[in-house]
Amino acid sequence: MFKQILVPVDGSALSERALAPALAIAAHSAGQLTLIRTPVVEVAMVPTVEFFGNYSLRGLDQAVEKARKEARDYLDALQRSSARPDVSVHGEVVDGDPAEAILEAAAARRADLIVMSTHGYSGITRWIMGSVTERVLAHTPCPVLIIRSETPLKKMLLPLDGSELSEQALRPAMTVAAALGASVTLFRAVKEMPAHHIQELEGVEHGLGLRVQDEVAEEARTYLDKLAAAQPGGEVTTAVRSGPAASAILSYAETHGIDVVAMATHGRTGAQRWVYGSVTEKVLRNSHDFAMLVVRPRA
């Protein structure tokens, strides 16, 4: 399903961590991979002779031309080093603010997936959570695969909460997992019953409180098992844990060596930001060791 894949790079080896998984996904989907880079223009501020205290940009046109050439040469070299017979790769220089440039490029190419690193640095250009990546997540309509390390992505966790929203991550997540040869665990966190509720039920019948809590967990397992059985091919297992959703996801990922977590979210800005119970945001901001596939559901 990923026919048009966009990979923003900034000239650093860290940003290029996105290349390996992007190439694998493109090969699996018979897709096209587009590398994009925004030029980094370095100019000097010099005082003007005509007006004391004023400054002007020296050699702006030449600096822009030099930056664009450097970006073009870099993309050409990266395109050659990434060449493989089963993937079409090309590079393109895009101007402007990095986040805006990525979003505009994604819209122009009708990108199906953006794959980007969150810890690449080069000059004044940054690819870090909280700036470029977060802005892209908030506005792009296509899934974004966020790469944090060079670790191969072989174990995927897909949290679901029973809603249609969360289930919209299923198809893209399974496609990415198949392309990367990753196993998938469908996961659901169930709320712990407050102690006073358990005590109230125990007052009605001995053992009732624990039975009700177990029934909630069993319903979650049945739900996940049904979805797992419907997935074509691949290794799909299920897991249910109790506790707050974000904490349960992070704890499971840490203790089970998860390489990538896939989640759906409603990315918004301002007061409506991260409407999906803030769970995806909490996982994004507290996950340091694994990649994330963030899916914006279709309207």
C-alpha positions as CSV (number, residue, x, y, z in Angstrom):
1,M,0.0,0.0,0.0
2,F,3.0,2.3,0.3
3,K,3.7,3.3,-3.3
4,Q,5.1,6.8,-2.6
5,I,7.6,7.0,0.3
6,L,9.2,10.2,1.4
7,V,12.5,10.3,3.4
8,P,13.7,13.7,4.6
9,V,17.5,13.8,5.2
10,D,19.7,16.6,6.4
11,G,23.2,15.5,5.4
12,S,23.9,13.7,8.7
13,A,24.5,10.0,9.2
14,L,21.9,10.0,11.9
15,S,19.2,11.2,9.6
16,E,20.2,8.5,7.1
17,R,19.1,5.8,9.6
18,A,15.7,6.1,8.0
19,L,17.0,4.8,4.7
20,A,17.3,1.1,5.5
21,P,13.7,0.5,6.7
22,A,12.4,2.9,4.0
23,L,14.1,0.9,1.2
24,A,12.8,-2.4,2.6
25,I,9.2,-1.1,2.7
26,A,9.6,0.4,-0.8
27,A,10.9,-2.9,-2.1
28,H,8.0,-4.9,-0.5
29,S,5.4,-2.5,-1.9
30,A,7.1,-2.0,-5.3
31,G,7.0,1.7,-4.4
32,Q,9.1,4.7,-5.2
33,L,11.3,6.3,-2.6
34,T,12.0,10.1,-2.7
35,L,14.8,11.6,-0.7
36,I,14.4,15.3,0.1
37,R,16.7,17.9,1.6
38,T,16.3,21.6,2.3
39,P,19.5,23.6,1.6
40,V,21.3,25.1,4.6
41,V,22.2,28.7,3.5
42,E,25.1,30.3,5.4
43,V,25.5,34.0,4.9
44,A,27.5,36.8,6.6
45,M,26.0,39.9,8.2
46,V,28.1,42.9,7.4
47,P,27.7,46.6,8.5
48,T,26.6,49.0,5.7
49,V,28.6,52.0,4.9
50,E,25.6,54.2,4.1
51,F,23.8,54.0,7.4
52,F,25.6,53.6,10.7
53,G,24.4,50.6,12.7
54,N,22.6,48.9,9.8
55,Y,23.6,45.5,8.5
56,S,23.1,43.7,5.2
57,L,23.5,40.1,3.9
58,R,26.7,39.7,1.9
59,G,26.6,37.3,-1.0
60,L,23.1,36.0,-0.5
61,D,22.6,34.9,-4.0
62,Q,25.9,33.1,-4.1
63,A,25.2,31.4,-0.8
64,V,21.8,30.2,-1.9
65,E,23.3,28.8,-5.1
66,K,26.1,27.1,-3.2
67,A,23.7,25.6,-0.6
68,R,21.4,24.2,-3.3
69,K,24.4,22.7,-5.2
70,E,25.7,21.1,-2.0
71,A,22.2,19.6,-1.3
72,R,21.9,18.4,-4.9
73,D,25.4,16.7,-4.8
74,Y,24.6,15.1,-1.5
75,L,21.3,13.7,-2.7
76,D,22.9,12.4,-5.9
77,A,25.5,10.6,-3.9
78,L,22.9,9.2,-1.5
79,Q,20.8,8.1,-4.4
80,R,23.7,6.2,-5.9
81,S,24.6,4.5,-2.7
82,S,21.0,3.5,-2.1
83,A,20.5,2.1,-5.6
84,R,19.0,-1.4,-5.7
85,P,17.2,-3.1,-8.6
86,D,13.9,-3.5,-6.9
87,V,13.4,0.1,-5.8
88,S,13.1,3.4,-7.7
89,V,15.0,6.1,-5.7
90,H,15.4,9.7,-6.6
91,G,16.3,12.9,-4.7
92,E,14.9,16.4,-4.7
93,V,16.0,19.6,-3.2
94,V,13.1,21.5,-1.5
95,D,13.3,25.1,-0.3
96,G,11.9,26.6,2.9
97,D,11.3,25.8,6.5
98,P,12.1,22.0,6.9
99,A,8.7,21.0,8.4
100,E,6.8,23.0,5.8
101,A,9.0,21.6,3.0
102,I,8.3,18.0,4.1
103,L,4.5,18.6,4.3
104,E,4.4,20.3,1.0
105,A,6.5,17.6,-0.6
106,A,4.3,14.9,0.9
107,A,1.2,16.6,-0.4
108,A,2.6,17.2,-3.9
109,R,3.7,13.6,-4.3
110,R,0.6,12.2,-2.5
111,A,3.0,10.3,-0.2
112,D,1.7,7.2,1.4
113,L,4.4,7.1,4.1
114,I,7.1,9.4,5.6
115,V,10.1,7.8,7.1
116,M,12.3,10.1,9.2
117,S,14.9,10.1,11.9
118,T,14.4,12.2,15.0
119,H,18.0,12.8,16.0
120,G,19.9,14.1,13.0
121,Y,21.8,17.4,13.1
122,S,23.5,19.4,10.4
123,G,24.2,23.1,10.7
124,I,21.0,24.9,11.7
125,T,18.8,22.1,10.5
126,R,17.3,19.8,13.2
127,W,15.3,16.6,13.1
128,I,14.2,16.2,16.7
129,M,11.0,15.3,18.5
130,G,9.4,18.5,19.6
131,S,10.1,20.5,16.5
132,V,10.2,19.3,12.9
133,T,9.0,15.7,13.6
134,E,6.2,16.9,15.8
135,R,5.0,19.5,13.3
136,V,5.0,16.9,10.6
137,L,3.0,14.5,12.8
138,A,0.4,17.2,13.6
139,H,-0.3,18.0,10.0
140,T,0.5,15.2,7.6
141,P,-2.4,12.9,6.5
142,C,-0.2,9.9,5.8
143,P,1.5,7.6,8.3
144,V,4.9,8.6,9.7
145,L,7.6,6.0,10.7
146,I,9.9,7.6,13.2
147,I,13.3,6.0,13.4
148,R,15.4,6.4,16.6
149,S,18.4,4.1,16.1
150,E,20.0,1.6,13.7
151,T,18.5,-1.4,15.4
152,P,16.6,-3.6,12.9
153,L,12.9,-3.4,13.4
154,K,12.0,-7.0,14.1
155,K,9.4,-6.9,16.9
156,M,6.3,-4.7,16.6
157,L,3.8,-3.8,19.2
158,L,0.3,-2.6,18.1
159,P,-1.8,-1.2,20.9
160,L,-5.6,-1.3,20.3
161,D,-8.4,-0.1,22.5
162,G,-11.4,-1.6,20.8
163,S,-12.2,1.6,18.8
164,E,-12.4,2.0,15.0
165,L,-9.8,4.7,15.4
166,S,-7.2,2.5,16.9
167,E,-7.9,-0.3,14.4
168,Q,-7.0,2.0,11.5
169,A,-3.4,1.4,12.4
170,L,-3.8,-2.3,11.6
171,R,-3.3,-2.3,7.9
172,P,-0.3,0.1,7.6
173,A,1.3,-1.6,10.6
174,M,0.9,-5.1,9.2
175,T,2.3,-3.9,5.8
176,V,5.3,-2.4,7.5
177,A,5.8,-5.5,9.6
178,A,5.7,-7.7,6.5
179,A,8.2,-5.5,4.7
180,L,10.6,-5.6,7.6
181,G,10.1,-9.3,8.5
182,A,8.9,-8.3,11.9
183,S,6.6,-10.2,14.3
184,V,3.5,-8.4,15.6
185,T,2.0,-8.4,19.0
186,L,-1.5,-6.9,19.3
187,F,-1.8,-5.3,22.7
188,R,-4.5,-4.0,24.9
189,A,-4.4,-2.3,28.2
190,V,-7.4,-2.7,30.5
191,K,-8.2,-0.4,33.4
192,E,-7.6,-1.7,36.9
193,M,-10.8,-1.8,38.9
194,P,-10.6,0.5,41.9
195,A,-10.0,-1.3,45.2
196,H,-13.3,0.1,46.7
197,H,-15.3,-1.3,43.7
198,I,-13.7,-4.7,44.3
199,Q,-14.6,-4.5,47.9
200,E,-18.2,-3.6,47.1
201,L,-18.5,-6.6,44.8
202,E,-16.9,-8.8,47.4
203,G,-19.6,-7.7,49.8
204,V,-22.2,-9.0,47.4
205,E,-20.5,-12.3,46.8
206,H,-17.1,-13.6,47.7
207,G,-14.8,-13.6,44.8
208,L,-17.1,-11.5,42.6
209,G,-14.8,-8.6,42.3
210,L,-11.9,-10.6,41.0
211,R,-14.1,-12.5,38.6
212,V,-15.4,-9.3,37.1
213,Q,-11.9,-8.0,36.7
214,D,-10.9,-11.3,35.1
215,E,-13.8,-11.1,32.7
216,V,-12.8,-7.7,31.5
217,A,-9.3,-9.0,30.7
218,E,-10.8,-12.1,29.0
219,E,-13.0,-9.9,26.8
220,A,-9.9,-8.0,25.8
221,R,-8.0,-11.2,24.9
222,T,-11.0,-12.5,22.9
223,Y,-11.1,-9.2,21.0
224,L,-7.3,-9.3,20.2
225,D,-7.4,-13.0,19.3
226,K,-10.2,-12.4,16.8
227,L,-8.2,-9.6,15.1
228,A,-5.0,-11.6,15.1
229,A,-6.7,-14.5,13.4
230,A,-8.0,-12.2,10.7
231,Q,-4.4,-11.0,9.8
232,P,-2.9,-12.6,6.7
233,G,0.4,-14.3,7.1
234,G,3.2,-13.4,9.5
235,E,3.6,-14.1,13.2
236,V,0.8,-12.3,15.2
237,T,0.5,-12.8,19.0
238,T,-1.6,-11.0,21.6
239,A,-1.0,-9.5,25.0
240,V,-3.3,-8.0,27.7
241,R,-2.0,-5.9,30.6
242,S,-3.7,-3.9,33.3
243,G,-3.0,-0.3,34.1
244,P,-2.9,3.1,32.5
245,A,-2.6,2.7,28.7
246,A,0.6,4.6,28.1
247,S,2.4,3.2,31.1
248,A,1.4,-0.4,30.2
249,I,2.6,0.1,26.6
250,L,5.9,1.5,27.6
251,S,6.5,-1.2,30.3
252,Y,5.6,-4.0,27.9
253,A,7.9,-2.6,25.1
254,E,10.8,-2.3,27.5
255,T,10.5,-5.7,29.1
256,H,9.8,-7.5,25.8
257,G,12.5,-5.9,23.5
258,I,10.0,-4.2,21.2
259,D,11.7,-2.4,18.3
260,V,8.7,-0.5,16.9
261,V,5.3,0.6,18.3
262,A,2.5,1.4,15.9
263,M,-0.4,3.6,17.0
264,A,-3.2,5.7,15.5
265,T,-3.8,9.2,16.6
266,H,-5.7,12.4,15.8
267,G,-2.9,14.9,15.4
268,R,-4.1,18.4,16.2
269,T,-2.6,21.7,17.2
270,G,-3.6,24.0,20.0
271,A,-6.1,22.9,22.6
272,Q,-7.3,19.9,20.5
273,R,-3.8,18.4,20.2
274,W,-3.4,14.6,20.4
275,V,-7.1,14.0,21.0
276,Y,-6.5,10.2,21.2
277,G,-6.5,10.3,25.0
278,S,-3.0,11.7,24.9
279,V,-1.8,8.1,24.9
280,T,0.1,8.4,21.7
281,E,1.7,11.6,22.8
282,K,2.8,10.1,26.1
283,V,4.3,7.1,24.3
284,L,6.0,9.3,21.8
285,R,7.6,11.5,24.4
286,N,8.7,8.7,26.7
287,S,9.9,6.2,24.2
288,H,13.7,6.5,23.7
289,D,14.7,3.1,22.4
290,F,12.1,2.0,19.9
291,A,10.8,3.4,16.6
292,M,7.2,4.5,16.2
293,L,4.7,4.2,13.3
294,V,2.1,7.0,13.8
295,V,-1.1,6.7,11.7
296,R,-3.5,9.6,11.2
297,P,-6.9,7.9,10.5
298,R,-8.7,8.9,7.4
299,A,-11.6,11.3,7.8
